[in-house]
Each structure stands twice: as C-alpha cells, then as structure tokens.
Amino acid sequence: MSLKSLPGWPGRNGEPGSAESCRTNTTGRDCARHSAYWGPRAKVAVFVDGCFWHGCPDHYLPAQKNAEFWAAKLSENQARDRASDAALMDNGWHVLRVWEHEDLTTAASRIADQVRARALAR
C-alpha cells in the first residue's frame, strides 16, 4: 500500500500525498497524518487510540444497540490503523500506538525512548 492510496492523506497544495512527498517533507506532517506526536528527525509517529473506537483488548465492549453497524465501524477503523501503520513503516517511520487508558508517564517514557534511540541511530 502506498501513502497516496490512503483516503484523506494530506499532500502538497491540498492534493493527495505520495511516498515521494512524504520523503521530501522536512516537517514530517505528511507522514504523521493524524498522529498525536511526530518526531520528524527520528521519524516516530505516535497515535493515541480510544478503547471503544479502536477495539482495546482490555476495555472494548461491543455496542448493544445497532451492533452490526458498530462492528463494521470498528473493523474499518482497525483496517485503517493497519494501513496507516504499514504506509508509515514502508517510508521508514516507527509507529507507536498508545491506548487512551495507558499511564501517561509510562507512555511518555516509551515515546521518549523511541525518539532518542531513532535519533541517535541516524
């Protein structure tokens, strides 16, 4: 999968992005998409996933009303997450996913460790 095939992937001048624009964009905004944080030099993108919207294995409870709709919605969200992760990794990014319920200090430490490790490796 390429970055260009991701729906809504931002590019230059409002056009869809591509792997080439991702590699040449110095801010990392094209690659990081809707991540909560990106480290452009270290190429680390961090996504904070909600337990309901992304199907947390510890806290997700299926919707009782309109269950078929919500099951399909969850499946779409998870497929989009996998596609986004793959597109970023194909372009040399490291993707971290943090659940909304994770301890903030622990998550921040994990993120900082990855940013430092990848920045030093460059």
N, C-alpha and C positions, 0 to 999 in steps of 0.2 A: 504494500500500500504506500502511496506517496502522500506527501503533505497536501498536494493540490486536490486529491480526492476526498479530503475531509471536509464535510459541509461547514461553511462558515469560517474556514481557516483564513485568517487575515493575511493580506498580501500588501504589496506596494500600491499606492494610489487607489485603495479600496477594491482592488481586484483580488481574486483568489490567490493564495500563496502557493509557493512551489518549493521544492527542495533547494533549488538554486537561491531563491530569495532568502530562505532560512539560513543557508550557509554564509551569505554575504551580509546579512543584517547584523550590525555590531551590537545592537541593544539586546538581542535575544527575544524581542517581543513576538516575532513571527513564530518562533519555535515554542515559546512558553504558552501560547494561546491563552487559556483562561486559568492558568495556574495561579496559586496564591503567592508564589515567590518564584523568581528565576534568578540564577546566578550566571550571567552571560559568559563570563570568563571561564567559569568552571563547568558551564553547560549542565546545570542542575535545575530541573523543574519540579516544583512541589505542588501537589493537588491536595486540598482538604476535602475529603468525601463525607457527605452526610450519611448516617446509618440507614435511613429509610430510602433515600434516592439512589444509593449505590449498593445496597444489599449487604450490610455489615454481617459477617457470620456470627457475631456475638449478640447483636441487638435488633436485627431486622425482624419485624413481624409483618407477615402478609396482610394486606388490607382486607377488611371484612366486607366492605361494600365495593361493588364494581371490581371484584378481584381479578377478573380476566384482563381488564384494561390495565390495572396496575402491574400485573405480572408481565404484560407485554412492555410496559413503560420501563420497568426495572431491567428487563432483558436488553432493551435498546440502549439504556444508559450504560450497562456493563459492556456491551459491544463497542459503544463509542469510546469508553475508557480504554479498552484494549487496543482499539485502532489508534487512538491518540498516543498511547504509550509506545506502540510499535513505530509510528511515524517519527516520534522524537528520538527513540533509540536508534533508528536507521540513520539519523542525522547526527549521531554522536552525543546525544543528551542522555543524562542519567535521570530517571523518573522516580520520585518518591511519592508515595500516597500515604496520607495521614488520615486516620478516621477522626471524625469530629469529637469523639469521646476520649481520645488519647490524652494523656497527661501532657500539658503544654511544655513543661520543662524538658521532659524526655524527648518529645517530638523536635523541639528546637535544638537539642543537643545532637540528635540524629542528623538533622539537616545541616547544622554547622560542621559536623564531622565529614559529611559527604562533600560539602563545598570546599573545605580545606584540603581534603585528600585529592580531589579532582583538580583544584587549582595548583597544588604542588606537583601533580603528575604532568602538567603541561609544560 
